[in-house]
Amino acid sequence: MGSAGSGKTTVEQEIVDALRNLGFAVKWNVKPDYKSEGEARRNGMDRLNCIDAVCEKTTVVVKGVQVKKDINDSLNYRVQSYNK
């Protein structure tokens, strides 16, 4: 979560690529901000410069989420109080 321009997509792309390089099957859900993963990647073509630009102002919080059935239901439950 974060405001526009805080580096969410840039960090997501790094995580997705790292996990895929480790052999994980990763689905990157970029909607509603982008139509597809390709569009999100095109937006972040200058990824290293983006990382440099946001690393000074962005705090990355890692939170493990335990799920029982549907991960989307679990995530939506945890962030519903942040939706305006």
Order of alpha helices (4+ residues) and beta strands (2+ residues): alpha-alpha-alpha-alpha
